[in-house]
Every structure is written in structure tokens, then in C-alpha cells.
């Protein structure tokens, strides 16, 4: 897991220091899922998995493939939500990658860009993001403009601080039905944890 000690505020030159033990006190997802979130799956799913992730984090890259497999195996019982948590202090391209994903959202291509970014983690410079916009047949001029738009910056910033409020201090961090997943995120561990919650939902 990639961790931080100082959290950058993306809308200004302000850094606020948090001690790791302080943010770890929170184990619940404090900011509810809304229509502003990026969601795959049906609202009636028994389990909602939320990931706070960083496109340049190698562990998130590993988790990306695991989640794809879990989604395929569990099917409609699982809803997946992705929130931005770029660790710009240790991943120099992470913030721009998050902005690129959000700029693609404006043209209804978030998940396509999300996948391309995780499948090309070694190429996340701004010129690479533009090349992915061409690949996805986006309006490239609009994409470039939107990457710099305040609404895109604000979405990345809001995601990040929602993570901080929920005790996130590294990537990837997962919440299963609102509760922080403290175990490993191997395929077996993550699927077992999700299926355990799903069984409880069926019984209820």
C-alpha cells in the first residue's frame, strides 16, 4: 500500500499535516455514495465496494485486475465505486491522471479512461493522457480544456478529502458496504469478504 503523511490540497498551495494514527481512527465510509460518484453495477446489488485509488500506485494497478475478476465472478450482487485519492507527493503523475479521468467523465467515458490509465501506469504524463483521449475518440480540445477546469479540479479534491474524512491514508483502500476492509486485497481475500457480506444480505 502507498501511504502519505502530508496531504496536498489540490486547489491551492496549502498542505495540512495529519498523523497516521489520527486518520486510522475512522473505519466507516463517512461520505455517502451519490450520483456524482463513478459507479459500476446495479443499485440493488447486495454489496457495494468502494475503492480510494491512485492511477500511478502499483498496488492499485494490481488491485485493478483483481477487482475486474471479482466483478466478473460475483456479477449483479456487486456494485463498484471508484474515488480519486492521488498521492501527488510520491506519484508525480497521479493528480493529472485523476484529472484526465474526470475530464473524460464530461464526455461520458470515465470507465474507459479509468481502464486505459490502469493498463498504462508507466505512461501517465499529460501528453499520454491526450493520446488516450484520441484513442477513446473524445473531443480532444474539450478534454484538454476540461483537465484544467475548476469543476474537474474540485471533483478530484472532493474525492480526496472524502477519503481523509473516512480515515484513508494509503492506496488502495476499500470499503465494503460502508465498512473499511482491513484484510488483504488478494483475489481470494477480497472475494471472500464480499461474499460474506452478501450472504448476510440474503439472510436479512
N, C-alpha and C positions, 0 to 999 in steps of 0.2 A: 504494500500500500504506500502511495506517495502521501507525505504529510507536510503540513505547514506549521509555522509558529507565528508568523505575522501575516495578517490578511490584507491584501490590497483592495482599496476602494476604487472601482474602475471609472468612476465619473469625476475623479479629481485626485490631486496629489496628496492623498491622505492615507496613512497606514495606521491601523488600530491593532494593538498587540493583545492577543488572547493566550492565556496559558492553556496547554493541552488538557490539564485536569479539569479546568473550568468548563470547557465545552463538552467534555465527556459526561458531565452530569445529566445531560439530556438524552433520553433513549426513545423518545416518541417523535414522530413527524409533526412538527408544530404548525406548519403552513399547509392547509388542506389542498387537495387537488382541485383545480378549476379548469375551465375551458381554455385558459391561457397556457396550460401545460401541454407537453407533447405526449400523446397517448396512443399506444397500440393495443387493440383489444376492445372487447365489448364492456359496457358499463356494468352489465350483470355478472361479470366474472367473479368467482368466489375469492380470488386472491389478486391484490394489486401489489406489484413490485415496483418500487421507486428506486432509481439509481441516481446518485450525485456523481457525475463523471467529468473527466478531463480528456479531451481528444488526444493529447500528447502523452498521457500517462500510460506506460507499458502495461501496467496491471489492468487498466481499463480496457486496453486492447485485448488482453486475454479474456476478460470478462465479457467483452462484446460477442465473441464466438460462443462462449458458454451460454449466454442469455439466448442467442439465436436457437441453439439446440434445445434449451429448456422450453422456449416458446413453442417450438415445433412439436415437442413431445406432450406438453400439457394442454395445448390448444386453447379452447374458449374459456377454460377455467382460469386463465391467467391474463391479467391486464398489465402492461408495462408502461412506466412513465420515466422519461429521462429529463433530468435537470442539470443545468450547467454548473460546474464547480471548477473552473480553470485555475490552476496553481501557477500563476504567472511568474512567481519568483524562481521556480525551479524548471518550468517548462516555457521557454520563451515564445513559442508559437501558440500556446493554449488559448489565450484570450482572443486572438484573431480568428482561430479556428472556431471558437464558440460564436463569435460574431458572424462568421461565414455561414454557420448552420442556421442562425437566426435570420440572416438575410435571405437564405433560401426559403425559410418559412413564409416570408412575404409572398413568394411565388408558389406556395403550396408544395414545396419539395424538401421539407425538413428531413424526413426519414431517409430520403435518397441521399441527401448530403451527409447526414449522420453516418450512414453506412460507408460512403466513399471516404470520409475522413478517417474512420477507424481502420479501414482497409489500406490506408496510405499514411500511416502515422509518421513515416520518415520524410514526408513531403507536405508540410503544412505552412510554408511561407505564403505571403499574400499572393504572389504570382501563381502558386499552386492552387490556391482557392479559386482564383479566376479561371484557371484551366478546368477545374471541376465544374464551375458554372457553365462553361462551354459544353462540357461532357453531358451535363444534365439538361442541356438545351434551355437554359434560363436566359432571360433578358440580361445580358452581362453588364450593360451600362447601369441598369437599375440595381443589380446585385452589388456592384462596386459602391454605388451611392448609398445603398441601404446598410452596408457594412459600417459606414461612418455615421449613420443616422442615430439620433438620440434615442429613439424608441428601441433600436436594437441594442445599444449600449445598456439601456435601462433594463431590458429583459435579462441579459446576462448578469447584470448586477443584482437584480431582484432574486434570481435563482441562487446566486452565490450566498446572499445574506439569508435567504430562507434556509439554506443548509447550515449556516453558522447558528441560527436560532434553534435548529434541530440537533445540534451537537456534532455536526460533521467537521472533522479535522483531517481528512485524508480521502484519497480516491483509490478505488471506487468505494462508496458507502451505500448500503442497501437498506431499505425499509420494506418489511413485508406486512401488509395491512396496517401500516402506520407505526409498526414497532421495529426498532433498529435490529438488523440481523447481525448478531455478534459472532457468528461462526465463520468458517471458511467459505469461499465462494467458488469452490470447485464444482463441477457439474453435479456430482453426487450430493454434496452438502447443500447446494442451493436448491436442487430439485426436491430433496428430502424435506427441507424446511418448508418449501412452498406446498408440497403435498400434505404435510402435517396440518397446516393451516386450512387447506382446502377440505380435508376430512372433517375438521371441526365445523366448518361452514355448512357442510352437507347434513351433519347431525343436528345443527341448530335449525 
